[in-house]
Each structure stands twice: as C-alpha cells, then as structure tokens.
Amino acid sequence: MNVGLVGLALLMFAVTYPSRAIPLLAPAFERLPPRALEYLRLVGPAVLGAIAASQVLLTTGAGGHTTFHVGIDAVAVLACAALVAWRRNLFLGLLVAVVAAAVARALGAG
C-alpha cells in the first residue's frame, strides 16, 4: 500500500465530510432553502462520479503522462448511465455494467 494514499484519503475526508455531516450537526437543517438542500444532497454522488470517471477514462502511461482511454470499463459505464436514465433503476444499470465488464474481461476484451 502506498503511504501517500492515506494522506489523500484524509484530505478527501476533510473536504467531503462537512457537507455530509451538516444534516446531523446543524439544528433546523430542514429550514434551509430547497436549492441548498438539493445541492447538499447531490455532493456525495457528484464526488463519487468524478472519482469513478477518472478511474475509468484516464490511464497513466510511461513517464507518468495521463491519457484519455475508452475501454470496456467506459462502455460499461455509458451503458449503465443510459439504462438508468431509461429505466430509472440504478440496480439494473449497475448489474448490467458489472456483467458486461466481467464477460468482456473473461473473453479477453478488457
């Protein structure tokens, strides 16, 4: 394990935890404007989406250069997003993405 990852995890905690803890720590949180409540509700999924996108679409090559890469993982993520938008079922989308990536890797395409 890389020790630098521990510092990164602590930094991510310090940046994201306050927005997730506000409902628990702030009295009368429900009285915030609806726009603020919607923003705070979407912070967690937005951060997770950004982390997932960077792991799926970016690769680090020789010399530490980061490049854009579209592989089976990106196709699976796009299929998941399309299925979730169409069927409004996150579980189904995730299931299809995981199965598609697993099958592609088993066949040697990933």
C-alpha positions, 0 to 999 in steps of 0.5 A: 500500500502506498503511504501517500494514499492515506494522506489523500484519503484524509484530505478527501475526508476533510473536504467531503465530510462537512457537507455530509455531516451538516444534516446531523450537526446543524439544528433546523437543517430542514429550514434551509432553502430547497436549492441548498438542500438539493445541492447538499444532497447531490455532493456525495454522488457528484464526488463519487462520479468524478472519482469513478470517471477518472478511474475509468477514462484516464490511464497513466502511461510511461513517464507518468503522462495521463491519457484519455482511454475508452475501454470496456470499463467506459462502455460499461459505464455509458451503458449503465448511465443510459439504462438508468436514465431509461429505466430509472433503476440504478440496480439494473444499470449497475448489474448490467455494467458489472456483467458486461465488464466481467464477460468482456474481461473473461473473453479477453476484451478488457 
